[in-house]
Amino acid sequence: MLSGCSTASQSNSINADSSGIFNHFFIYPFSILIKFFANAFHGNYGLSIVLMTFIIRLAIMPLMMNQTKKQMDMKEKMAVLQPELTALKEKYKNDVSADAKKQQQAEMMQLYQKHQFNPLNMGCLPMLLQWPITLAFYYAIRRTPEIAAHDFLWFSLGKTDMILPFIAAAVYYVQFRVSQSVSAQYQQNQNNQMAFIGLLSPIMMGVFSFGMPAALPLYWAVGGIFIIVQTIILNKMHMKPKAAIKNLPTGADDL
């Protein structure tokens, strides 16, 4: 999403003389690798982008595995904790005094400690670590001029395509649905705001793709497909047995 909103000033060609730490140590090495694999595939830059996308996603997959495990553990703990939080809220719903609020906060922290639940442990660090890598590869594709002179499948990598944006949007929609189905195993009520954002993402991705060289929606589509498969695999790896879910408090066995 951020890459689609980036400024046009970042689209100048990348080379060894480009100034800036991010240019020199992140974007330029990726550009070199794109050209290396393209030469290995007899000038097929489209195949090079596909291969590089898979390599990068495989490299950062351990980070995603750690993030997924933390998120699922948190959701499982929240499913157990939620009835007690609801009871605590009911206990103090008619008392709006400052002392009551302090007591409620203190009892809430005791519940967190009891269940070893840390609301700040959302597993966002892996996402922050992978962001420079994926963004650098995006700019490497955009700023490697050799890509624009080649074709892949039915389209020119350097020109806009009328089919790829729909493919990219469809992939991102499926990605959203897969992520939503995983979350539904742990919570009954879907947040309407998050659902709206999830639907908005593929629409915006399709809109961005119509104004971008086809190499970029190709990268987005391939990366999205990898994330879909990755999400399914990681969910199966960390999914708790149904027997364990049945032992959750009343109301949680339907999650």
C-alpha positions in Angstrom: 0.0 0.0 0.0 2.8 2.4 0.9 4.7 1.5 -2.2 1.7 2.3 -4.3 1.5 5.8 -2.7 5.2 6.5 -3.2 6.5 9.6 -4.9 7.6 9.7 -8.5 11.0 11.1 -7.5 12.0 7.6 -6.4 11.5 6.2 -10.0 14.9 7.4 -11.3 17.4 4.7 -12.3 19.4 3.0 -9.6 23.2 2.4 -10.1 26.4 2.1 -8.1 26.7 5.9 -7.9 23.2 6.5 -6.4 23.6 8.3 -3.1 22.0 7.3 0.2 22.4 4.3 2.5 19.0 2.8 1.5 19.9 3.1 -2.2 23.4 1.7 -1.9 22.9 -1.1 0.6 19.3 -2.2 -0.1 17.9 -1.1 -3.5 21.1 -1.4 -5.6 21.9 -5.0 -4.5 18.4 -6.1 -5.3 18.7 -4.5 -8.8 22.0 -6.4 -9.4 20.3 -9.7 -8.4 17.3 -9.0 -10.7 19.7 -8.6 -13.6 21.8 -11.6 -12.5 18.8 -14.0 -12.5 17.4 -12.4 -15.7 20.7 -13.2 -17.5 20.6 -16.7 -16.1 17.2 -17.1 -17.6 18.3 -15.7 -21.0 17.0 -12.2 -20.4 13.7 -13.2 -18.9 13.2 -10.4 -16.4 9.6 -11.5 -15.6 10.8 -14.9 -14.4 13.6 -13.2 -12.5 11.1 -11.0 -10.6 9.0 -14.1 -9.8 12.0 -16.1 -8.5 13.3 -13.1 -6.5 9.9 -12.6 -4.9 9.8 -16.2 -3.8 13.4 -16.1 -2.5 12.7 -12.9 -0.5 9.4 -14.3 0.9 11.2 -17.6 1.9 13.9 -15.6 3.6 11.5 -13.6 5.8 9.2 -16.6 6.4 10.8 -17.4 9.8 9.9 -13.9 10.9 6.3 -14.5 9.8 6.3 -17.9 11.6 7.3 -16.2 14.8 4.7 -13.4 14.3 1.9 -15.9 13.5 2.7 -18.0 16.6 2.6 -15.0 18.9 -0.7 -13.8 17.4 -2.4 -17.2 17.7 -1.2 -17.7 21.2 -2.5 -14.2 22.1 -5.9 -14.9 20.5 -6.1 -18.3 22.3 -5.4 -16.6 25.7 -7.9 -13.8 24.9 -10.6 -16.4 24.2 -10.0 -17.8 27.7 -9.7 -14.4 29.3 -12.7 -12.7 27.7 -15.4 -14.1 30.0 -13.5 -12.8 33.1 -13.0 -9.4 31.4 -16.7 -9.2 30.7 -17.6 -10.1 34.2 -15.1 -7.4 35.5 -16.7 -4.8 33.2 -20.2 -5.8 34.5 -19.0 -5.5 38.0 -18.0 -1.8 37.6 -20.4 -0.7 34.9 -22.6 1.3 37.4 -19.7 2.9 39.2 -18.0 5.7 37.3 -15.9 7.1 40.2 -12.2 7.5 39.8 -11.5 5.0 42.6 -13.6 2.4 40.9 -11.8 2.9 37.6 -8.4 2.5 39.3 -9.6 -0.6 41.0 -11.0 -2.0 37.8 -7.6 -1.4 36.1 -5.8 -3.1 39.0 -8.0 -6.1 38.8 -7.6 -6.2 35.0 -3.8 -6.3 35.3 -4.2 -9.1 37.8 -6.2 -11.1 35.2 -3.5 -10.4 32.6 -0.8 -11.7 35.0 -2.9 -14.7 36.0 -3.2 -15.7 32.3 0.3 -14.5 31.3 -1.3 -12.2 28.8 0.6 -9.2 27.5 -1.5 -6.9 25.3 1.7 -5.2 23.9 3.1 -8.5 22.6 1.4 -8.3 19.2 4.4 -9.6 17.3 4.8 -6.4 15.2 8.6 -6.5 15.2 8.9 -9.1 12.5 6.6 -6.9 10.3 8.9 -3.9 10.9 12.0 -6.0 10.1 10.6 -7.2 6.7 9.3 -3.8 5.6 12.7 -2.4 4.5 13.4 -5.6 2.5 10.1 -5.7 0.6 10.1 -1.9 0.0 13.7 -2.1 -1.3 12.8 -4.8 -3.8 9.8 -2.8 -4.9 12.1 0.2 -5.7 14.6 -2.1 -7.3 12.0 -3.2 -9.8 10.8 0.3 -10.4 14.3 1.8 -10.8 16.0 -0.9 -12.9 15.5 0.4 -16.5 16.4 -2.9 -18.2 13.1 -4.4 -17.0 11.0 -2.0 -19.1 12.5 -3.3 -22.3 11.3 -6.9 -21.9 8.1 -8.9 -22.1 6.8 -11.6 -20.0 3.8 -13.9 -20.8 1.3 -11.7 -22.6 2.4 -8.2 -21.4 5.3 -5.8 -21.5 7.0 -5.3 -18.2 7.5 -1.6 -18.8 4.0 -0.7 -19.8 0.6 -0.8 -18.0 -1.5 -3.9 -18.5 -5.3 -4.1 -18.4 -5.4 -7.7 -17.0 -2.8 -7.8 -14.3 -4.5 -5.2 -12.1 -7.6 -7.5 -11.8 -5.3 -10.4 -11.0 -3.5 -8.5 -8.3 -6.7 -7.2 -6.8 -8.2 -10.8 -6.8 -5.1 -12.2 -5.2 -5.2 -9.5 -2.4 -9.0 -10.2 -1.9 -8.3 -13.9 -1.5 -5.4 -13.1 0.9 -7.9 -11.0 3.0 -10.5 -13.8 3.0 -7.9 -16.4 4.1 -6.6 -14.1 6.9 -10.2 -13.5 7.9 -11.1 -17.2 8.0 -8.1 -17.8 10.3 -9.1 -15.0 12.6 -12.7 -16.4 12.7 -11.4 -19.5 14.4 -10.6 -17.4 17.5 -13.3 -14.7 17.5 -17.0 -14.9 16.7 -17.8 -11.3 15.9 -15.8 -9.8 13.0 -14.8 -6.2 13.3 -16.7 -4.3 10.6 -14.1 -1.7 10.4 -11.3 -4.2 9.8 -13.5 -6.0 7.2 -13.9 -2.7 5.4 -10.2 -2.1 5.4 -9.6 -5.6 4.2 -12.0 -5.1 1.2 -10.5 -1.7 0.5 -7.0 -3.1 0.2 -7.6 -5.1 -3.0 -9.5 -2.3 -4.6 -6.7 0.2 -4.0 -4.2 -2.3 -5.2 -6.1 -2.7 -8.4 -6.3 1.0 -8.9 -2.6 1.5 -8.3 -1.8 -1.3 -10.7 -3.6 0.4 -13.6 -1.1 3.3 -13.3 2.0 1.2 -12.8 4.3 -0.7 -15.2 3.2 -4.3 -15.4 6.4 -5.5 -13.5 5.0 -4.1 -10.3 1.5 -5.8 -10.2 3.3 -8.9 -11.3 5.5 -8.6 -8.1 2.4 -7.8 -6.0 0.4 -10.8 -7.4 3.2 -13.3 -6.9 3.9 -12.0 -3.4 0.2 -12.2 -2.5 0.0 -15.8 -3.8 3.0 -16.7 -1.6 1.4 -15.1 1.4 -1.9 -17.0 0.9 -0.1 -20.3 0.8 2.1 -19.2 3.7 -0.9 -18.2 5.8 -2.6 -21.6 5.2 0.6 -23.5 6.1 1.3 -21.5 9.2 -2.3 -21.8 10.4 -2.2 -25.6 10.1 1.2 -25.7 11.9 0.0 -23.6 14.9 -3.7 -24.5 14.9 -4.8 -26.1 18.2 -6.7 -29.4 18.2 -10.5 -29.2 18.3 -10.4 -31.1 21.6 -8.5 -28.2 23.1 -10.9 -25.7 21.8 -13.8 -27.6 23.4 -12.3 -27.1 26.8 -12.6 -23.3 26.5 -15.2 -21.5 28.6 -18.8 -21.4 27.5 -19.2 -19.4 24.3 -15.7 -20.0 23.2 -16.3 -23.5 21.8 -18.1 -22.1 18.9 -15.1 -20.1 17.7 
